[in-house]
Amino acid sequence: MDQDLLDRLELRQLIDNWAIWRDAGMWDKFRTVWHDDGRMMATWTQGTADEFIAMNKEGWKKGVSILHFLGGHTAEINGTRAVTQTKMTISQRGDVHGVSCDVVCTGRFYDFLEKRKGKWGMCLRQPIYEKDRLDAVDANAPLTLEQDLLEQFPVGYRHLAYIQTKVGYEVERNMPGLKGERVEELYATGSDWLAGKSISWSGNTWG
């Protein structure tokens, strides 16, 4: 089989494994998709892969429910470097003002990967948040959101940020969306990665 096709198959399997093992709480298996220096950027936590796993474990103990579903996928490969994009939804259930609610956020996982010692692994995952919505699980339940708080967050994930704030997380307010300067910076960083450059970090933020 052609090596390019083998790489693409391995990359897609790695992306699928991330979602399945993370959502199932299979943390030892989940750790294998990351390189040791891998980092995760999410609305509710930014840091190393190990910090992300620890935060997830803590969230599970508190009853935090976040699930993922994957769609279309593409990969750009240059030697031992790759950037992949995968359509996804993030769904979170939580209590908002005493009402059980679901948030669904649609976007893409934008991933920086590298092949080391013959094995692909994730170096950075940066979601792109395109649009979201919030609904009461019981459609008849009365629910009024705090508009001032809602509008503090970017349009692509404001309802997701709202529910995460209400369950106690400090939410990052500068994540990439469908359009704008931040997502253009992400694309530029991806191009640099494929060209062999390192990711520039300032604290827990790239670029």
BELMOJO-V586629 format. One record per backbone hydrogen bond with DSSP energy under -1.0 kcal/mol. CO is the residue of the C=O (numbers start at 1). NH is the residue of the N-H. E is the energy in kcal/mol with one decimal. If there is no record, write none. Layout:
# BELMOJO-V586629
co=CO nh=NH e=E
co=CO nh=NH e=E
This chain:
# BELMOJO-V586629
co=2 nh=6 e=-2.2
co=3 nh=7 e=-2.6
co=4 nh=8 e=-2.1
co=5 nh=9 e=-2.5
co=6 nh=10 e=-2.4
co=7 nh=11 e=-2.5
co=8 nh=12 e=-2.3
co=9 nh=13 e=-2.3
co=10 nh=14 e=-2.2
co=11 nh=15 e=-2.2
co=12 nh=16 e=-2.4
co=13 nh=17 e=-2.9
co=14 nh=18 e=-2.1
co=15 nh=19 e=-1.5
co=16 nh=20 e=-2.4
co=17 nh=21 e=-2.8
co=18 nh=22 e=-2.0
co=19 nh=23 e=-2.2
co=20 nh=24 e=-1.5
co=21 nh=26 e=-2.4
co=22 nh=25 e=-1.0
co=25 nh=27 e=-1.6
co=26 nh=30 e=-2.7
co=27 nh=31 e=-2.0
co=29 nh=32 e=-1.1
co=30 nh=33 e=-1.4
co=31 nh=34 e=-1.3
co=33 nh=122 e=-2.6
co=35 nh=38 e=-2.3
co=38 nh=49 e=-2.2
co=39 nh=125 e=-1.8
co=40 nh=47 e=-2.0
co=43 nh=172 e=-2.9
co=45 nh=42 e=-1.7
co=47 nh=40 e=-2.9
co=48 nh=52 e=-2.5
co=49 nh=53 e=-2.4
co=50 nh=54 e=-2.3
co=51 nh=55 e=-2.4
co=52 nh=56 e=-2.2
co=53 nh=57 e=-2.6
co=54 nh=58 e=-2.1
co=55 nh=59 e=-2.3
co=56 nh=60 e=-2.6
co=57 nh=61 e=-1.8
co=58 nh=62 e=-1.2
co=59 nh=64 e=-2.7
co=60 nh=63 e=-1.3
co=65 nh=93 e=-1.8
co=67 nh=91 e=-2.8
co=69 nh=89 e=-2.1
co=72 nh=87 e=-2.9
co=74 nh=85 e=-2.4
co=76 nh=83 e=-2.3
co=78 nh=81 e=-1.8
co=80 nh=115 e=-2.7
co=81 nh=78 e=-2.8
co=82 nh=113 e=-2.9
co=83 nh=76 e=-2.8
co=84 nh=111 e=-2.8
co=85 nh=74 e=-2.3
co=86 nh=109 e=-2.6
co=87 nh=71 e=-3.2
co=88 nh=107 e=-2.5
co=89 nh=69 e=-1.9
co=90 nh=105 e=-2.9
co=91 nh=67 e=-2.9
co=92 nh=103 e=-2.7
co=94 nh=101 e=-3.2
co=96 nh=99 e=-1.6
co=99 nh=96 e=-3.0
co=100 nh=137 e=-2.9
co=101 nh=94 e=-2.2
co=102 nh=135 e=-2.7
co=103 nh=92 e=-2.3
co=104 nh=133 e=-1.5
co=105 nh=90 e=-2.7
co=106 nh=130 e=-2.1
co=106 nh=131 e=-1.7
co=107 nh=88 e=-2.5
co=108 nh=128 e=-3.4
co=109 nh=86 e=-1.7
co=110 nh=126 e=-2.7
co=111 nh=84 e=-1.9
co=112 nh=123 e=-3.1
co=112 nh=124 e=-1.6
co=113 nh=82 e=-2.2
co=114 nh=121 e=-1.7
co=116 nh=119 e=-1.6
co=119 nh=116 e=-2.7
co=121 nh=114 e=-2.1
co=122 nh=35 e=-2.3
co=123 nh=39 e=-1.7
co=124 nh=112 e=-3.0
co=125 nh=41 e=-2.6
co=126 nh=110 e=-1.6
co=128 nh=108 e=-2.1
co=131 nh=106 e=-3.1
co=133 nh=104 e=-2.0
co=135 nh=102 e=-3.0
co=138 nh=141 e=-2.4
co=145 nh=147 e=-1.0
co=146 nh=150 e=-2.5
co=147 nh=151 e=-2.3
co=149 nh=152 e=-1.5
co=150 nh=153 e=-1.4
co=154 nh=157 e=-1.5
co=157 nh=161 e=-2.8
co=158 nh=162 e=-1.8
co=159 nh=163 e=-2.2
co=160 nh=164 e=-2.2
co=161 nh=165 e=-2.5
co=162 nh=166 e=-2.0
co=163 nh=167 e=-1.2
co=164 nh=169 e=-2.6
co=165 nh=168 e=-1.3
co=176 nh=129 e=-2.6
co=180 nh=184 e=-1.6
co=181 nh=185 e=-2.2
co=182 nh=186 e=-1.7
co=183 nh=187 e=-2.3
co=184 nh=188 e=-2.1
co=185 nh=189 e=-2.3
co=186 nh=190 e=-2.4
co=187 nh=191 e=-2.1
co=188 nh=192 e=-2.2
co=189 nh=193 e=-2.3
co=190 nh=194 e=-2.2
co=191 nh=195 e=-1.4
co=192 nh=197 e=-2.5
co=193 nh=196 e=-1.6
co=200 nh=207 e=-2.6
co=202 nh=205 e=-1.5
co=205 nh=202 e=-3.3
